[in-house]
Amino acid sequence: MKMLTPEERRRNGFGTSTKFIFSPGESTVYPSSLPDFFPPIYRCTCKMESFDLPTLDGLHLVPGLCEGVCLGAKALAGFPLWVHYPTQHN
């Protein structure tokens, strides 16, 4: 059973990656990806360039975490967890 039309399949496929670079001197209009729902972005202060993602050609991926990585309450950066706040309970 086909649930998507050919146009929807094309739309949902992989495309070119885009890199957005802050450029305060250039004000452009960024077109909406959903024009029926969202307006274009006026006074966009970014330049858009095509970006080719790096590949692992000739390299191998080492699965897992590096030795000494801090997790959970000992993690150094990120969103704070309740374990980071001093609490009292009976």
PDB file with one MODEL, atoms N, CA, C and O in Angstrom:
MODEL        1
ATOM      1  N   MET A   1       0.840  -1.173   0.000  1.00  0.00           N
ATOM      2  CA  MET A   1       0.000   0.000   0.000  1.00  0.00           C
ATOM      3  C   MET A   1       0.895   1.249   0.000  1.00  0.00           C
ATOM      4  O   MET A   1       1.733   1.418   0.886  1.00  0.00           O
ATOM      5  N   LYS A   2       0.711   2.109  -0.988  1.00  0.00           N
ATOM      6  CA  LYS A   2       1.476   3.347  -1.067  1.00  0.00           C
ATOM      7  C   LYS A   2       0.749   4.440  -0.304  1.00  0.00           C
ATOM      8  O   LYS A   2      -0.413   4.745  -0.571  1.00  0.00           O
ATOM      9  N   MET A   3       1.472   5.029   0.667  1.00  0.00           N
ATOM     10  CA  MET A   3       0.849   6.064   1.485  1.00  0.00           C
ATOM     11  C   MET A   3       1.306   7.463   1.078  1.00  0.00           C
ATOM     12  O   MET A   3       0.636   8.444   1.401  1.00  0.00           O
ATOM     13  N   LEU A   4       2.427   7.571   0.379  1.00  0.00           N
ATOM     14  CA  LEU A   4       2.924   8.873  -0.048  1.00  0.00           C
ATOM     15  C   LEU A   4       2.885   8.986  -1.563  1.00  0.00           C
ATOM     16  O   LEU A   4       3.115   8.013  -2.281  1.00  0.00           O
ATOM     17  N   THR A   5       2.594  10.167  -2.025  1.00  0.00           N
ATOM     18  CA  THR A   5       2.626  10.410  -3.464  1.00  0.00           C
ATOM     19  C   THR A   5       4.088  10.544  -3.901  1.00  0.00           C
ATOM     20  O   THR A   5       4.959  10.761  -3.059  1.00  0.00           O
ATOM     21  N   PRO A   6       4.372  10.417  -5.204  1.00  0.00           N
ATOM     22  CA  PRO A   6       5.755  10.602  -5.664  1.00  0.00           C
ATOM     23  C   PRO A   6       6.334  11.966  -5.264  1.00  0.00           C
ATOM     24  O   PRO A   6       7.515  12.062  -4.929  1.00  0.00           O
ATOM     25  N   GLU A   7       5.507  13.018  -5.297  1.00  0.00           N
ATOM     26  CA  GLU A   7       5.986  14.349  -4.887  1.00  0.00           C
ATOM     27  C   GLU A   7       6.365  14.357  -3.410  1.00  0.00           C
ATOM     28  O   GLU A   7       7.375  14.954  -3.036  1.00  0.00           O
ATOM     29  N   GLU A   8       5.560  13.696  -2.557  1.00  0.00           N
ATOM     30  CA  GLU A   8       5.871  13.638  -1.129  1.00  0.00           C
ATOM     31  C   GLU A   8       7.143  12.837  -0.878  1.00  0.00           C
ATOM     32  O   GLU A   8       7.927  13.194   0.002  1.00  0.00           O
ATOM     33  N   ARG A   9       7.362  11.777  -1.622  1.00  0.00           N
ATOM     34  CA  ARG A   9       8.598  10.999  -1.481  1.00  0.00           C
ATOM     35  C   ARG A   9       9.816  11.837  -1.844  1.00  0.00           C
ATOM     36  O   ARG A   9      10.834  11.791  -1.154  1.00  0.00           O
ATOM     37  N   ARG A  10       9.712  12.604  -2.928  1.00  0.00           N
ATOM     38  CA  ARG A  10      10.812  13.493  -3.328  1.00  0.00           C
ATOM     39  C   ARG A  10      11.082  14.541  -2.263  1.00  0.00           C
ATOM     40  O   ARG A  10      12.234  14.821  -1.933  1.00  0.00           O
ATOM     41  N   ARG A  11      10.021  15.113  -1.730  1.00  0.00           N
ATOM     42  CA  ARG A  11      10.149  16.145  -0.701  1.00  0.00           C
ATOM     43  C   ARG A  11      10.820  15.588   0.551  1.00  0.00           C
ATOM     44  O   ARG A  11      11.605  16.289   1.188  1.00  0.00           O
ATOM     45  N   ASN A  12      10.528  14.352   0.911  1.00  0.00           N
ATOM     46  CA  ASN A  12      11.048  13.755   2.138  1.00  0.00           C
ATOM     47  C   ASN A  12      12.418  13.110   1.962  1.00  0.00           C
ATOM     48  O   ASN A  12      12.971  12.562   2.916  1.00  0.00           O
ATOM     49  N   GLY A  13      12.965  13.170   0.762  1.00  0.00           N
ATOM     50  CA  GLY A  13      14.275  12.562   0.527  1.00  0.00           C
ATOM     51  C   GLY A  13      15.405  13.446   1.013  1.00  0.00           C
ATOM     52  O   GLY A  13      15.191  14.578   1.446  1.00  0.00           O
ATOM     53  N   PHE A  14      16.610  12.908   0.934  1.00  0.00           N
ATOM     54  CA  PHE A  14      17.791  13.667   1.334  1.00  0.00           C
ATOM     55  C   PHE A  14      18.143  14.669   0.255  1.00  0.00           C
ATOM     56  O   PHE A  14      18.046  14.375  -0.936  1.00  0.00           O
ATOM     57  N   GLY A  15      18.544  15.826   0.666  1.00  0.00           N
ATOM     58  CA  GLY A  15      18.920  16.868  -0.269  1.00  0.00           C
ATOM     59  C   GLY A  15      20.281  17.422   0.086  1.00  0.00           C
ATOM     60  O   GLY A  15      21.066  16.785   0.789  1.00  0.00           O
ATOM     61  N   THR A  16      20.541  18.593  -0.400  1.00  0.00           N
ATOM     62  CA  THR A  16      21.804  19.260  -0.130  1.00  0.00           C
ATOM     63  C   THR A  16      21.783  19.839   1.277  1.00  0.00           C
ATOM     64  O   THR A  16      20.785  20.425   1.698  1.00  0.00           O
ATOM     65  N   SER A  17      22.881  19.675   2.002  1.00  0.00           N
ATOM     66  CA  SER A  17      23.004  20.308   3.322  1.00  0.00           C
ATOM     67  C   SER A  17      23.321  21.777   3.116  1.00  0.00           C
ATOM     68  O   SER A  17      24.008  22.147   2.165  1.00  0.00           O
ATOM     69  N   THR A  18      22.817  22.610   4.012  1.00  0.00           N
ATOM     70  CA  THR A  18      23.032  24.047   3.908  1.00  0.00           C
ATOM     71  C   THR A  18      23.704  24.559   5.171  1.00  0.00           C
ATOM     72  O   THR A  18      23.318  24.205   6.285  1.00  0.00           O
ATOM     73  N   LYS A  19      24.703  25.387   4.983  1.00  0.00           N
ATOM     74  CA  LYS A  19      25.401  26.022   6.104  1.00  0.00           C
ATOM     75  C   LYS A  19      24.929  27.467   6.171  1.00  0.00           C
ATOM     76  O   LYS A  19      24.936  28.172   5.162  1.00  0.00           O
ATOM     77  N   PHE A  20      24.516  27.912   7.363  1.00  0.00           N
ATOM     78  CA  PHE A  20      24.067  29.282   7.576  1.00  0.00           C
ATOM     79  C   PHE A  20      25.179  30.038   8.294  1.00  0.00           C
ATOM     80  O   PHE A  20      25.639  29.611   9.353  1.00  0.00           O
ATOM     81  N   ILE A  21      25.610  31.158   7.722  1.00  0.00           N
ATOM     82  CA  ILE A  21      26.708  31.947   8.256  1.00  0.00           C
ATOM     83  C   ILE A  21      26.188  33.335   8.576  1.00  0.00           C
ATOM     84  O   ILE A  21      25.629  34.005   7.708  1.00  0.00           O
ATOM     85  N   PHE A  22      26.368  33.776   9.827  1.00  0.00           N
ATOM     86  CA  PHE A  22      25.927  35.109  10.238  1.00  0.00           C
ATOM     87  C   PHE A  22      26.662  36.164   9.433  1.00  0.00           C
ATOM     88  O   PHE A  22      27.890  36.145   9.339  1.00  0.00           O
ATOM     89  N   SER A  23      25.911  37.077   8.860  1.00  0.00           N
ATOM     90  CA  SER A  23      26.477  38.142   8.048  1.00  0.00           C
ATOM     91  C   SER A  23      25.655  39.408   8.276  1.00  0.00           C
ATOM     92  O   SER A  23      24.671  39.638   7.574  1.00  0.00           O
ATOM     93  N   PRO A  24      26.052  40.242   9.262  1.00  0.00           N
ATOM     94  CA  PRO A  24      25.212  41.388   9.617  1.00  0.00           C
ATOM     95  C   PRO A  24      25.078  42.423   8.504  1.00  0.00           C
ATOM     96  O   PRO A  24      24.132  43.211   8.522  1.00  0.00           O
ATOM     97  N   GLY A  25      25.981  42.447   7.550  1.00  0.00           N
ATOM     98  CA  GLY A  25      25.920  43.449   6.487  1.00  0.00           C
ATOM     99  C   GLY A  25      24.956  43.105   5.367  1.00  0.00           C
ATOM    100  O   GLY A  25      24.541  43.989   4.617  1.00  0.00           O
ATOM    101  N   GLU A  26      24.595  41.846   5.239  1.00  0.00           N
ATOM    102  CA  GLU A  26      23.731  41.402   4.137  1.00  0.00           C
ATOM    103  C   GLU A  26      22.353  41.029   4.671  1.00  0.00           C
ATOM    104  O   GLU A  26      22.208  40.031   5.377  1.00  0.00           O
ATOM    105  N   SER A  27      21.362  41.809   4.344  1.00  0.00           N
ATOM    106  CA  SER A  27      20.001  41.480   4.727  1.00  0.00           C
ATOM    107  C   SER A  27      19.300  40.895   3.507  1.00  0.00           C
ATOM    108  O   SER A  27      19.185  41.556   2.475  1.00  0.00           O
ATOM    109  N   THR A  28      18.829  39.650   3.628  1.00  0.00           N
ATOM    110  CA  THR A  28      18.179  38.973   2.514  1.00  0.00           C
ATOM    111  C   THR A  28      16.811  38.462   2.958  1.00  0.00           C
ATOM    112  O   THR A  28      16.455  38.570   4.132  1.00  0.00           O
ATOM    113  N   VAL A  29      16.068  37.922   2.045  1.00  0.00           N
ATOM    114  CA  VAL A  29      14.791  37.284   2.351  1.00  0.00           C
ATOM    115  C   VAL A  29      14.984  35.778   2.217  1.00  0.00           C
ATOM    116  O   VAL A  29      15.404  35.295   1.165  1.00  0.00           O
ATOM    117  N   TYR A  30      14.679  35.035   3.279  1.00  0.00           N
ATOM    118  CA  TYR A  30      14.784  33.578   3.260  1.00  0.00           C
ATOM    119  C   TYR A  30      13.394  33.015   3.003  1.00  0.00           C
ATOM    120  O   TYR A  30      12.489  33.235   3.808  1.00  0.00           O
ATOM    121  N   PRO A  31      13.200  32.296   1.904  1.00  0.00           N
ATOM    122  CA  PRO A  31      11.857  31.794   1.581  1.00  0.00           C
ATOM    123  C   PRO A  31      11.399  30.726   2.569  1.00  0.00           C
ATOM    124  O   PRO A  31      12.207  29.959   3.094  1.00  0.00           O
ATOM    125  N   SER A  32      10.115  30.689   2.809  1.00  0.00           N
ATOM    126  CA  SER A  32       9.539  29.704   3.719  1.00  0.00           C
ATOM    127  C   SER A  32       9.558  28.322   3.080  1.00  0.00           C
ATOM    128  O   SER A  32       9.297  28.169   1.887  1.00  0.00           O
ATOM    129  N   SER A  33       9.871  27.315   3.897  1.00  0.00           N
ATOM    130  CA  SER A  33       9.791  25.941   3.394  1.00  0.00           C
ATOM    131  C   SER A  33       8.352  25.442   3.397  1.00  0.00           C
ATOM    132  O   SER A  33       8.031  24.463   2.723  1.00  0.00           O
ATOM    133  N   LEU A  34       7.481  26.112   4.156  1.00  0.00           N
ATOM    134  CA  LEU A  34       6.055  25.785   4.197  1.00  0.00           C
ATOM    135  C   LEU A  34       5.264  27.077   3.987  1.00  0.00           C
ATOM    136  O   LEU A  34       4.723  27.627   4.946  1.00  0.00           O
ATOM    137  N   PRO A  35       5.190  27.569   2.749  1.00  0.00           N
ATOM    138  CA  PRO A  35       4.568  28.869   2.502  1.00  0.00           C
ATOM    139  C   PRO A  35       3.097  28.952   2.883  1.00  0.00           C
ATOM    140  O   PRO A  35       2.586  30.048   3.111  1.00  0.00           O
ATOM    141  N   ASP A  36       2.405  27.819   2.958  1.00  0.00           N
ATOM    142  CA  ASP A  36       0.997  27.855   3.356  1.00  0.00           C
ATOM    143  C   ASP A  36       0.830  28.057   4.862  1.00  0.00           C
ATOM    144  O   ASP A  36      -0.253  28.413   5.327  1.00  0.00           O
ATOM    145  N   PHE A  37       1.903  27.831   5.625  1.00  0.00           N
ATOM    146  CA  PHE A  37       1.827  27.924   7.080  1.00  0.00           C
ATOM    147  C   PHE A  37       2.684  29.042   7.661  1.00  0.00           C
ATOM    148  O   PHE A  37       2.271  29.702   8.615  1.00  0.00           O
ATOM    149  N   PHE A  38       3.882  29.267   7.096  1.00  0.00           N
ATOM    150  CA  PHE A  38       4.813  30.247   7.640  1.00  0.00           C
ATOM    151  C   PHE A  38       5.230  31.239   6.559  1.00  0.00           C
ATOM    152  O   PHE A  38       5.431  30.861   5.405  1.00  0.00           O
ATOM    153  N   PRO A  39       5.356  32.499   6.936  1.00  0.00           N
ATOM    154  CA  PRO A  39       5.808  33.502   5.960  1.00  0.00           C
ATOM    155  C   PRO A  39       7.320  33.395   5.756  1.00  0.00           C
ATOM    156  O   PRO A  39       8.005  32.727   6.531  1.00  0.00           O
ATOM    157  N   PRO A  40       7.839  34.049   4.719  1.00  0.00           N
ATOM    158  CA  PRO A  40       9.290  34.086   4.559  1.00  0.00           C
ATOM    159  C   PRO A  40       9.921  34.887   5.698  1.00  0.00           C
ATOM    160  O   PRO A  40       9.242  35.668   6.364  1.00  0.00           O
ATOM    161  N   ILE A  41      11.215  34.692   5.915  1.00  0.00           N
ATOM    162  CA  ILE A  41      11.929  35.462   6.930  1.00  0.00           C
ATOM    163  C   ILE A  41      12.510  36.683   6.236  1.00  0.00           C
ATOM    164  O   ILE A  41      13.397  36.575   5.389  1.00  0.00           O
ATOM    165  N   TYR A  42      11.996  37.834   6.608  1.00  0.00           N
ATOM    166  CA  TYR A  42      12.495  39.083   6.050  1.00  0.00           C
ATOM    167  C   TYR A  42      13.654  39.567   6.910  1.00  0.00           C
ATOM    168  O   TYR A  42      13.731  39.240   8.095  1.00  0.00           O
ATOM    169  N   ARG A  43      14.546  40.335   6.324  1.00  0.00           N
ATOM    170  CA  ARG A  43      15.733  40.844   7.019  1.00  0.00           C
ATOM    171  C   ARG A  43      16.555  39.711   7.624  1.00  0.00           C
ATOM    172  O   ARG A  43      17.034  39.821   8.752  1.00  0.00           O
ATOM    173  N   CYS A  44      16.715  38.639   6.883  1.00  0.00           N
ATOM    174  CA  CYS A  44      17.551  37.519   7.306  1.00  0.00           C
ATOM    175  C   CYS A  44      19.009  37.972   7.238  1.00  0.00           C
ATOM    176  O   CYS A  44      19.455  38.462   6.200  1.00  0.00           O
ATOM    177  N   THR A  45      19.746  37.813   8.325  1.00  0.00           N
ATOM    178  CA  THR A  45      21.141  38.261   8.360  1.00  0.00           C
ATOM    179  C   THR A  45      22.103  37.069   8.280  1.00  0.00           C
ATOM    180  O   THR A  45      23.130  37.035   8.960  1.00  0.00           O
ATOM    181  N   CYS A  46      21.756  36.120   7.457  1.00  0.00           N
ATOM    182  CA  CYS A  46      22.617  34.963   7.254  1.00  0.00           C
ATOM    183  C   CYS A  46      22.882  34.772   5.771  1.00  0.00           C
ATOM    184  O   CYS A  46      22.042  35.072   4.922  1.00  0.00           O
ATOM    185  N   LYS A  47      24.069  34.265   5.484  1.00  0.00           N
ATOM    186  CA  LYS A  47      24.373  33.795   4.129  1.00  0.00           C
ATOM    187  C   LYS A  47      24.147  32.296   4.137  1.00  0.00           C
ATOM    188  O   LYS A  47      24.419  31.627   5.134  1.00  0.00           O
ATOM    189  N   MET A  48      23.658  31.774   3.045  1.00  0.00           N
ATOM    190  CA  MET A  48      23.439  30.347   2.930  1.00  0.00           C
ATOM    191  C   MET A  48      24.394  29.785   1.898  1.00  0.00           C
ATOM    192  O   MET A  48      24.474  30.289   0.778  1.00  0.00           O
ATOM    193  N   GLU A  49      25.126  28.735   2.273  1.00  0.00           N
ATOM    194  CA  GLU A  49      26.060  28.074   1.368  1.00  0.00           C
ATOM    195  C   GLU A  49      25.812  26.581   1.408  1.00  0.00           C
ATOM    196  O   GLU A  49      25.434  26.037   2.445  1.00  0.00           O
ATOM    197  N   SER A  50      26.024  25.914   0.280  1.00  0.00           N
ATOM    198  CA  SER A  50      25.953  24.452   0.264  1.00  0.00           C
ATOM    199  C   SER A  50      27.094  23.904   1.111  1.00  0.00           C
ATOM    200  O   SER A  50      28.184  24.475   1.151  1.00  0.00           O
ATOM    201  N   PHE A  51      26.833  22.807   1.777  1.00  0.00           N
ATOM    202  CA  PHE A  51      27.815  22.218   2.687  1.00  0.00           C
ATOM    203  C   PHE A  51      27.859  20.724   2.448  1.00  0.00           C
ATOM    204  O   PHE A  51      26.831  20.050   2.506  1.00  0.00           O
ATOM    205  N   ASP A  52      29.046  20.203   2.178  1.00  0.00           N
ATOM    206  CA  ASP A  52      29.225  18.762   2.018  1.00  0.00           C
ATOM    207  C   ASP A  52      29.672  18.181   3.354  1.00  0.00           C
ATOM    208  O   ASP A  52      30.728  18.538   3.876  1.00  0.00           O
ATOM    209  N   LEU A  53      28.870  17.296   3.894  1.00  0.00           N
ATOM    210  CA  LEU A  53      29.202  16.686   5.178  1.00  0.00           C
ATOM    211  C   LEU A  53      30.466  15.846   5.047  1.00  0.00           C
ATOM    212  O   LEU A  53      30.673  15.207   4.016  1.00  0.00           O
ATOM    213  N   PRO A  54      31.316  15.835   6.072  1.00  0.00           N
ATOM    214  CA  PRO A  54      32.532  15.030   5.994  1.00  0.00           C
ATOM    215  C   PRO A  54      32.197  13.540   5.983  1.00  0.00           C
ATOM    216  O   PRO A  54      31.160  13.118   6.496  1.00  0.00           O
ATOM    217  N   THR A  55      33.073  12.773   5.403  1.00  0.00           N
ATOM    218  CA  THR A  55      32.879  11.318   5.347  1.00  0.00           C
ATOM    219  C   THR A  55      33.969  10.631   6.160  1.00  0.00           C
ATOM    220  O   THR A  55      34.927  11.275   6.587  1.00  0.00           O
ATOM    221  N   LEU A  56      33.827   9.354   6.368  1.00  0.00           N
ATOM    222  CA  LEU A  56      34.818   8.572   7.095  1.00  0.00           C
ATOM    223  C   LEU A  56      35.722   7.800   6.133  1.00  0.00           C
ATOM    224  O   LEU A  56      36.267   6.760   6.501  1.00  0.00           O
ATOM    225  N   ASP A  57      35.885   8.292   4.923  1.00  0.00           N
ATOM    226  CA  ASP A  57      36.716   7.589   3.948  1.00  0.00           C
ATOM    227  C   ASP A  57      38.106   7.329   4.513  1.00  0.00           C
ATOM    228  O   ASP A  57      38.815   8.261   4.891  1.00  0.00           O
ATOM    229  N   GLY A  58      38.489   6.067   4.567  1.00  0.00           N
ATOM    230  CA  GLY A  58      39.809   5.692   5.044  1.00  0.00           C
ATOM    231  C   GLY A  58      39.936   5.658   6.555  1.00  0.00           C
ATOM    232  O   GLY A  58      40.987   5.274   7.069  1.00  0.00           O
ATOM    233  N   LEU A  59      38.909   6.043   7.277  1.00  0.00           N
ATOM    234  CA  LEU A  59      38.954   6.036   8.735  1.00  0.00           C
ATOM    235  C   LEU A  59      38.011   4.966   9.269  1.00  0.00           C
ATOM    236  O   LEU A  59      37.149   4.473   8.542  1.00  0.00           O
ATOM    237  N   HIS A  60      38.171   4.615  10.511  1.00  0.00           N
ATOM    238  CA  HIS A  60      37.228   3.671  11.123  1.00  0.00           C
ATOM    239  C   HIS A  60      36.647   4.309  12.374  1.00  0.00           C
ATOM    240  O   HIS A  60      37.338   5.033  13.090  1.00  0.00           O
ATOM    241  N   LEU A  61      35.401   4.042  12.627  1.00  0.00           N
ATOM    242  CA  LEU A  61      34.685   4.588  13.766  1.00  0.00           C
ATOM    243  C   LEU A  61      34.900   3.683  14.971  1.00  0.00           C
ATOM    244  O   LEU A  61      34.707   2.471  14.879  1.00  0.00           O
ATOM    245  N   VAL A  62      35.294   4.257  16.089  1.00  0.00           N
ATOM    246  CA  VAL A  62      35.466   3.493  17.321  1.00  0.00           C
ATOM    247  C   VAL A  62      34.181   3.652  18.138  1.00  0.00           C
ATOM    248  O   VAL A  62      33.898   4.743  18.634  1.00  0.00           O
ATOM    249  N   PRO A  63      33.404   2.580  18.282  1.00  0.00           N
ATOM    250  CA  PRO A  63      32.137   2.705  19.010  1.00  0.00           C
ATOM    251  C   PRO A  63      32.373   2.893  20.505  1.00  0.00           C
ATOM    252  O   PRO A  63      33.364   2.410  21.054  1.00  0.00           O
ATOM    253  N   GLY A  64      31.465   3.591  21.144  1.00  0.00           N
ATOM    254  CA  GLY A  64      31.536   3.772  22.587  1.00  0.00           C
ATOM    255  C   GLY A  64      32.056   5.141  22.973  1.00  0.00           C
ATOM    256  O   GLY A  64      32.326   5.983  22.117  1.00  0.00           O
ATOM    257  N   LEU A  65      32.192   5.352  24.263  1.00  0.00           N
ATOM    258  CA  LEU A  65      32.643   6.627  24.805  1.00  0.00           C
ATOM    259  C   LEU A  65      34.135   6.561  25.120  1.00  0.00           C
ATOM    260  O   LEU A  65      34.683   5.486  25.365  1.00  0.00           O
ATOM    261  N   CYS A  66      34.773   7.712  25.109  1.00  0.00           N
ATOM    262  CA  CYS A  66      36.194   7.792  25.449  1.00  0.00           C
ATOM    263  C   CYS A  66      36.370   7.505  26.939  1.00  0.00           C
ATOM    264  O   CYS A  66      35.469   7.746  27.742  1.00  0.00           O
ATOM    265  N   GLU A  67      37.529   6.992  27.287  1.00  0.00           N
ATOM    266  CA  GLU A  67      37.835   6.719  28.684  1.00  0.00           C
ATOM    267  C   GLU A  67      37.837   8.032  29.472  1.00  0.00           C
ATOM    268  O   GLU A  67      38.396   9.030  29.019  1.00  0.00           O
ATOM    269  N   GLY A  68      37.215   8.027  30.645  1.00  0.00           N
ATOM    270  CA  GLY A  68      37.203   9.201  31.505  1.00  0.00           C
ATOM    271  C   GLY A  68      36.047  10.152  31.276  1.00  0.00           C
ATOM    272  O   GLY A  68      35.976  11.189  31.936  1.00  0.00           O
ATOM    273  N   VAL A  69      35.140   9.837  30.366  1.00  0.00           N
ATOM    274  CA  VAL A  69      34.006  10.720  30.114  1.00  0.00           C
ATOM    275  C   VAL A  69      33.101  10.767  31.348  1.00  0.00           C
ATOM    276  O   VAL A  69      32.888   9.749  32.006  1.00  0.00           O
ATOM    277  N   CYS A  70      32.572  11.953  31.657  1.00  0.00           N
ATOM    278  CA  CYS A  70      31.692  12.127  32.825  1.00  0.00           C
ATOM    279  C   CYS A  70      30.240  12.073  32.364  1.00  0.00           C
ATOM    280  O   CYS A  70      29.864  12.745  31.404  1.00  0.00           O
ATOM    281  N   LEU A  71      29.433  11.280  33.044  1.00  0.00           N
ATOM    282  CA  LEU A  71      28.017  11.132  32.700  1.00  0.00           C
ATOM    283  C   LEU A  71      27.139  11.492  33.887  1.00  0.00           C
ATOM    284  O   LEU A  71      27.617  11.559  35.019  1.00  0.00           O
ATOM    285  N   GLY A  72      25.862  11.723  33.635  1.00  0.00           N
ATOM    286  CA  GLY A  72      24.887  11.961  34.693  1.00  0.00           C
ATOM    287  C   GLY A  72      25.200  13.198  35.499  1.00  0.00           C
ATOM    288  O   GLY A  72      25.450  14.265  34.938  1.00  0.00           O
ATOM    289  N   ALA A  73      25.189  13.061  36.833  1.00  0.00           N
ATOM    290  CA  ALA A  73      25.410  14.199  37.720  1.00  0.00           C
ATOM    291  C   ALA A  73      26.824  14.756  37.600  1.00  0.00           C
ATOM    292  O   ALA A  73      27.056  15.910  37.961  1.00  0.00           O
ATOM    293  N   LYS A  74      27.766  13.971  37.106  1.00  0.00           N
ATOM    294  CA  LYS A  74      29.158  14.419  36.985  1.00  0.00           C
ATOM    295  C   LYS A  74      29.450  15.070  35.640  1.00  0.00           C
ATOM    296  O   LYS A  74      30.565  15.539  35.411  1.00  0.00           O
ATOM    297  N   ALA A  75      28.462  15.105  34.744  1.00  0.00           N
ATOM    298  CA  ALA A  75      28.664  15.720  33.431  1.00  0.00           C
ATOM    299  C   ALA A  75      28.998  17.197  33.612  1.00  0.00           C
ATOM    300  O   ALA A  75      28.412  17.871  34.459  1.00  0.00           O
ATOM    301  N   LEU A  76      29.928  17.691  32.826  1.00  0.00           N
ATOM    302  CA  LEU A  76      30.428  19.047  33.018  1.00  0.00           C
ATOM    303  C   LEU A  76      29.574  20.119  32.366  1.00  0.00           C
ATOM    304  O   LEU A  76      29.496  21.229  32.893  1.00  0.00           O
ATOM    305  N   ALA A  77      28.942  19.841  31.263  1.00  0.00           N
ATOM    306  CA  ALA A  77      28.197  20.868  30.548  1.00  0.00           C
ATOM    307  C   ALA A  77      26.827  20.334  30.153  1.00  0.00           C
ATOM    308  O   ALA A  77      26.600  19.124  30.120  1.00  0.00           O
ATOM    309  N   GLY A  78      25.924  21.256  29.856  1.00  0.00           N
ATOM    310  CA  GLY A  78      24.606  20.846  29.378  1.00  0.00           C
ATOM    311  C   GLY A  78      23.516  21.320  30.305  1.00  0.00           C
ATOM    312  O   GLY A  78      23.748  22.143  31.190  1.00  0.00           O
ATOM    313  N   PHE A  79      22.339  20.802  30.100  1.00  0.00           N
ATOM    314  CA  PHE A  79      21.172  21.191  30.874  1.00  0.00           C
ATOM    315  C   PHE A  79      21.288  20.615  32.282  1.00  0.00           C
ATOM    316  O   PHE A  79      21.519  19.414  32.420  1.00  0.00           O
ATOM    317  N   PRO A  80      21.135  21.433  33.345  1.00  0.00           N
ATOM    318  CA  PRO A  80      21.294  20.906  34.704  1.00  0.00           C
ATOM    319  C   PRO A  80      20.174  19.931  35.062  1.00  0.00           C
ATOM    320  O   PRO A  80      19.032  20.081  34.629  1.00  0.00           O
ATOM    321  N   LEU A  81      20.525  18.950  35.847  1.00  0.00           N
ATOM    322  CA  LEU A  81      19.570  17.955  36.334  1.00  0.00           C
ATOM    323  C   LEU A  81      19.263  18.252  37.797  1.00  0.00           C
ATOM    324  O   LEU A  81      19.983  19.015  38.441  1.00  0.00           O
ATOM    325  N   TRP A  82      18.206  17.657  38.320  1.00  0.00           N
ATOM    326  CA  TRP A  82      17.868  17.881  39.727  1.00  0.00           C
ATOM    327  C   TRP A  82      18.990  17.426  40.640  1.00  0.00           C
ATOM    328  O   TRP A  82      19.127  17.968  41.737  1.00  0.00           O
ATOM    329  N   VAL A  83      19.789  16.468  40.244  1.00  0.00           N
ATOM    330  CA  VAL A  83      20.881  15.997  41.100  1.00  0.00           C
ATOM    331  C   VAL A  83      21.942  17.070  41.291  1.00  0.00           C
ATOM    332  O   VAL A  83      22.790  16.931  42.173  1.00  0.00           O
ATOM    333  N   HIS A  84      21.925  18.137  40.493  1.00  0.00           N
ATOM    334  CA  HIS A  84      22.891  19.223  40.645  1.00  0.00           C
ATOM    335  C   HIS A  84      22.497  20.207  41.735  1.00  0.00           C
ATOM    336  O   HIS A  84      23.332  21.000  42.170  1.00  0.00           O
ATOM    337  N   TYR A  85      21.246  20.180  42.188  1.00  0.00           N
ATOM    338  CA  TYR A  85      20.753  21.132  43.172  1.00  0.00           C
ATOM    339  C   TYR A  85      20.727  20.485  44.552  1.00  0.00           C
ATOM    340  O   TYR A  85      20.288  19.345  44.701  1.00  0.00           O
ATOM    341  N   PRO A  86      21.200  21.219  45.562  1.00  0.00           N
ATOM    342  CA  PRO A  86      21.139  20.657  46.918  1.00  0.00           C
ATOM    343  C   PRO A  86      19.678  20.545  47.367  1.00  0.00           C
ATOM    344  O   PRO A  86      18.898  21.483  47.202  1.00  0.00           O
ATOM    345  N   THR A  87      19.326  19.423  47.918  1.00  0.00           N
ATOM    346  CA  THR A  87      17.965  19.215  48.396  1.00  0.00           C
ATOM    347  C   THR A  87      18.005  18.601  49.785  1.00  0.00           C
ATOM    348  O   THR A  87      18.996  17.982  50.173  1.00  0.00           O
ATOM    349  N   GLN A  88      16.931  18.774  50.525  1.00  0.00           N
ATOM    350  CA  GLN A  88      16.780  18.157  51.832  1.00  0.00           C
ATOM    351  C   GLN A  88      15.481  17.366  51.818  1.00  0.00           C
ATOM    352  O   GLN A  88      14.473  17.810  51.269  1.00  0.00           O
ATOM    353  N   HIS A  89      15.520  16.214  52.415  1.00  0.00           N
ATOM    354  CA  HIS A  89      14.307  15.422  52.511  1.00  0.00           C
ATOM    355  C   HIS A  89      14.355  14.621  53.808  1.00  0.00           C
ATOM    356  O   HIS A  89      15.434  14.362  54.341  1.00  0.00           O
ATOM    357  N   ASN A  90      13.218  14.241  54.301  1.00  0.00           N
ATOM    358  CA  ASN A  90      13.133  13.467  55.546  1.00  0.00           C
ATOM    359  C   ASN A  90      12.816  12.038  55.267  1.00  0.00           C
ATOM    360  O   ASN A  90      12.706  11.237  56.196  1.00  0.00           O
TER     361      ASN A  90
ENDMDL
END
